[in-house]
Amino acid sequence: MTSRRYIAIAAALTASAFLAAQQVPKQNTPPLFRGEKRKKDDDGKTRSLSGVVKDEGDKNVAGAIVQLKDTKSLQVRSFFTKEDGNYHFHGLSADVDYQIKAEHQGAASGVKTLSVFDSRKAAVINLKLEPKK
């Protein structure tokens, strides 16, 4: 009789251990995998850059090419200025330095840098074109 009791207890313990092993704790899945859309700036690590491209006479330049270079990956993003000479780049990492310059019809601006030490979420850098020499 005692051996049957031990067998029953062993079977109950084995079954409960098996069931406990089958229960998986709930994991925190990223919003993307839950089907939720994440806002671009949810993590607080992104920033934007905008500005105006002007010529020697301080007139806004439409159609200038503004190039933004990620100094970490060396990736270059380009933007053509709008009719009012404005440009903008969004979703930039706050942990990376960026170099920015503009060109239009043979004129170019100097290269300027948006540093990781610049803590503005919406930085503004205006660029002035000068004729190439």
N, C-alpha and C positions, 0 to 999 in steps of 0.2 A: 504494500500500500504506500509506503514511503517513497518507493522509486517512482510510482505513478505521480505522486504529488510533486517530486522534484522535476519530473519530465514536464508536467503541466506548468510549473513555475518557470522553468527554462524556456518553454515555448512562448509563454506570455511575455517574458523579458525580451526574447528575440523579436517577437512581433512588435513590441513597443519601440525597441531600438530601431527596427526597420522603418516604422512609421515616422519616428522622429527624424531619421536621416532624410526622408522624403520631403519634409517641410523645408522650403527655401525661404530665408528671410527676405522681406521686401527690400529691394535695392533702389537707391535714388538714381533713376535713369535721367539722362539729359533731356531737356525739353524737346529737342529735335526728334528723339526716338519715341516720345509720347504723342507725337503728332501736333505739338504746339509750335507756333512760330515764335522765335526769339527776336526781340528787338536788337537792332545792330549794336546798340551801346549798352546792353544789359550788364556787361562785365566791367564797365567803367574804364576800359583800357584803350578806347579808341578816341580819336580826335579828328577835327577837320581843318582844312587849310583853304583860305580864299584870299582874293586880292584883286587888284586892277593893274593892267598893263598899260603904261603911258609912253608916248614918244618924247622926243627932245623938247617939243613945245607944250608939254603937259596935257596933250589931248589923248583921250582913251583910244586904244587901238583894237579894232575888231579883226578877228581872224588871225591873231598872233598864236603861235604854237607855244604852249607852256608845258615844260617837261619836268616831272617830279621823279627823282631817283631815290630809291630805297638804298641806303648805304650799306645795309646788312646783306641783302640778297642781290643787289645791283639791278633789280627790276626797275624799268622806267615806265611811267604812266604819262600819257599826253592828254592835253585838253586844248581845244581851239576856243579862244576867247569869244564871247558873245558880242553883239552890236555895241554894248556899253563898255566893252573891254574887260569885263569881269571873268574870273575863272574860279573854280572850286574843286576840291578833292575831299571826299568823305571816306570814313572807315579806315583812317590811318592809325597804325599802331603807336601807342604812346611810348613804347620801348625801343623805338628805332629813330635814328637821325635821318632826315631827308634833305636832299639838295634840290633847289628849284631854280629854273632859268627860263627865259622867254626869247623867242626869235620871230622876226617878221621882216620880210623883204630886205634881207641883208643886214638888218640891224639886230643887235642882241643885247640882252641885259647881262649884268654880272651874275655869278652864281651866288645864291643866298642859301642859308642853312636853317632848317627847322630842327632844333635840338631836342633831345630827350629831357633836357633840363628846363625847357619851355613848358610850363604846366597848363597853359591855356587849352581848354577843350575846343575852342574855335579860334585858331590863330589866323592872323591877317598879315600877309606879306605882299606889299605892292612892288611891282617891278618896273624899271624905267629902261627903255630901249635907247641904245646909243649906236651910231653908225660904226660898222667895222672899219678898222684902219688898215 
